[in-house]
Amino acid sequence: MTRVVAGNWKMHHGPRATRQFFSDFNPDVRPGAVRVAFFPPDVSLRAARESVRILVEFGVQHIHWEDSGAFTGETSAGMAKDAGASLALIGHSERRHVFGETDREVGLKVEAAARAGLVPVVCVGELLEERKAGRLERVLRRQVAAFTAPLGQCDRYLVAYEPVWAIGTGETATPADASEAHAIVRSALGELGGCPILYGGSVKPANAAALMSAPDVDGVLVGGASLDARVFARIVEAAAT
């Protein structure tokens, strides 16, 4: 399976900064060696698509589950597809724990992505208190169960495991931690478990290779380290080796 390296820019990089990023982004990898994807802010999607010099995929960070309607500030899956996105990030921990997105809404958004022909990249992960209480498997299986039915409507999809306690904190799950969680996710997916499963949580050039060498880890979803073109290129290069 080709490794996947995805960058989630969150609320960073407007169009001008996006153009500069892709002017500087030139990882030393042969074409097709790594599957590279970016999730820029919606306002920067066009600038990203026009500026990139290598083959990458682009997605949006969030979609609404309805196809249209009076939902100020929201973007439908169909609109994202029409704007040039091929992927949709769904259920990111910040959407769940900052904006209150529920498991049910995650499932509805996966269904909406499938209708529009977008590839869902669905995020799961536990809070620190859930891990300490020994509820890792229970949490992951509950989250996966919420989207397996609509996921069956998709031709392609990815899942990202992101321990919430390791996002933006400098803490990182060990390769063994990541493998354990990924094995649970793959088991919970059942017959849908042949998809790439990415690890996300304080991924950096220093730990990327070790994480991607761990069993059941098919790539990484990178936050802060994806904002610097040269730093992110090093992670892409680590995936190629």
Secondary structure, 3 states (H helix, E strand, C coil): CCCEEEEECCCCCCHHHHHHHHHHCCCCCCCCCCEEEEECCHHHHHHHHHHCCCCCEEEECCCECCCCCCCCCCCEHHHHHHCCCCEEEECCHHHHHCCCCCHHHHHHHHHHHHHHCCEEEEEECCCHHHHHCCCHHHHHHHHHHCCHHHHCCCCCCEEEECCHHHCCCCCCCCHHHHHHHHHHHHHHHHHHCCCCEEEECCCCHHHHHHHHCCCCCCEEEECHHHCCHHHHHHHHHHHHC
